Amino acid sequence: GNSECMRNIQKYQSHIDLIIPKPYSTKRILWALGEIINKNKMTKMEKLVEEELQKFEMNNITMGYRYMTDAILFTLKDETLLKRMQDNLYPKIAAKYDNVSVINVKWTLDKCTTSIKRYTSKNKIKEYFLNDTKKNNLSTKLFISTVVRNIKEKQKETK
């Protein structure tokens, strides 16, 4: 039954990529297979971004998480994208996802940042962002730029 299944899940947890609860559709299974395949094809940089994002409480299956990951990856390649995000960064992300609107990308990233603020402990946010945040004012731009800075510092340390 379910308890035996849960024991097996706990026993082999490091080997499980995804659990699909019942009932599930063919679309959900195909999506899950795509996620597993993509996870196994991750580049070193994508793995660094994922490790960094795991420090925060956020749902990693949302579009916000995907957009945030892409925003960080694009910014790692070109930090000037942060200067006018609406004109530079957001259109790159929108193009990757079959030209969703730039406004949608902005809204989704802002919601993701709000979610991070809400569900990640205040101490963790203070520690990670040091004194960059004033009055709990963590912006999407500050989040992306700080994560990018920390990843670049880690890369320097490993060289």
C-alpha positions in Angstrom: 0.0 0.0 0.0 0.9 3.6 0.4 3.1 3.2 3.5 5.3 0.7 1.7 5.5 3.0 -1.3 6.6 5.9 1.0 9.3 3.8 2.6 10.7 2.9 -0.8 10.6 6.6 -1.8 12.5 7.5 1.4 15.0 4.7 0.8 15.7 5.7 -2.8 15.1 9.4 -2.5 18.5 10.4 -4.0 17.6 8.4 -7.1 14.1 9.9 -7.6 13.8 12.8 -10.0 10.0 13.4 -9.7 6.9 11.9 -8.1 3.7 12.2 -10.1 0.6 11.9 -7.9 -2.6 10.1 -9.1 -4.6 10.9 -11.1 -2.3 11.9 -13.9 -2.8 12.8 -17.5 -0.7 11.9 -20.5 0.2 15.6 -20.7 1.5 15.6 -17.1 3.6 12.5 -17.7 5.1 13.9 -20.9 5.8 17.2 -19.0 7.5 15.2 -16.2 9.6 13.2 -18.6 10.7 16.5 -20.3 11.7 17.9 -16.9 13.8 14.8 -16.1 15.5 14.8 -19.4 16.2 18.6 -19.1 17.5 18.1 -15.6 20.0 15.5 -16.8 21.1 17.8 -19.6 21.8 20.8 -17.4 25.0 22.7 -18.0 27.4 23.4 -15.2 26.1 27.0 -15.1 22.5 25.8 -14.8 23.4 23.6 -11.9 25.1 26.5 -10.2 22.0 28.6 -10.6 19.8 25.8 -9.4 22.0 25.3 -6.3 21.9 29.0 -5.5 18.1 29.2 -5.9 17.6 26.2 -3.6 18.7 28.5 -0.8 15.3 30.2 -1.0 11.8 28.9 -0.4 10.3 28.8 -3.9 8.3 26.4 -6.0 10.6 25.1 -8.6 7.9 23.9 -11.0 6.4 27.3 -11.6 7.0 29.6 -14.6 8.3 32.2 -12.1 11.1 29.8 -11.2 11.9 29.1 -14.9 11.9 32.8 -15.8 14.1 33.5 -12.7 16.5 30.8 -13.7 16.7 32.2 -17.3 17.0 35.8 -16.0 20.0 34.8 -13.9 21.6 32.7 -16.7 21.2 35.6 -19.3 22.6 38.1 -16.7 25.6 35.8 -16.0 26.5 36.2 -19.7 25.7 39.9 -19.9 25.2 42.0 -16.8 24.2 45.0 -18.9 20.8 43.3 -19.3 19.9 44.5 -15.8 20.1 48.2 -16.8 16.8 48.4 -18.6 15.3 45.1 -17.8 12.0 45.8 -19.5 13.8 46.6 -22.8 16.8 44.1 -22.5 16.2 41.2 -20.2 12.5 40.5 -20.3 12.3 40.3 -24.1 15.0 37.7 -24.2 13.0 35.6 -21.7 9.8 36.2 -23.6 11.4 35.0 -26.9 12.5 31.8 -25.3 8.9 30.9 -24.3 7.3 31.5 -27.7 7.0 35.2 -27.3 4.9 35.5 -24.2 4.4 39.2 -23.5 7.2 41.2 -21.8 4.6 42.4 -19.3 3.8 38.8 -18.4 7.5 38.0 -17.9 7.8 41.1 -15.6 4.7 40.2 -13.7 5.7 36.6 -13.2 9.2 37.5 -12.0 7.9 40.1 -9.6 5.4 37.5 -8.2 8.3 35.0 -7.9 10.3 37.6 -5.9 7.3 38.4 -3.7 6.9 34.7 -3.0 10.6 34.4 -2.1 10.2 37.3 0.4 7.1 35.7 1.8 8.2 32.2 2.3 12.0 32.5 2.9 13.0 33.4 6.5 13.8 37.0 7.1 17.1 35.9 8.6 18.1 34.0 5.5 17.2 37.0 3.3 19.2 39.4 5.5 22.2 37.0 5.6 22.1 36.5 1.8 21.6 40.1 0.8 23.6 41.5 3.7 22.6 45.2 3.9 21.3 45.5 0.3 17.7 45.3 1.4 16.0 48.2 3.2 12.7 47.7 5.0 12.2 44.3 3.3 12.3 45.9 -0.1 13.8 43.0 -2.1 13.3 43.8 -5.8 13.6 41.4 -8.7 16.6 43.4 -10.0 18.3 43.2 -6.6 17.6 39.5 -6.3 19.0 38.7 -9.8 22.0 40.9 -9.4 22.9 39.5 -6.0 22.5 35.8 -7.1 24.7 36.6 -10.2 27.3 38.2 -8.0 27.4 35.3 -5.6 27.7 32.7 -8.4 30.6 34.7 -10.0 32.3 34.8 -6.6 31.9 31.0 -6.3 33.4 30.5 -9.7 36.4 32.6 -8.8 37.0 30.6 -5.7 36.9 27.3 -7.5 39.5 28.4 -10.2 
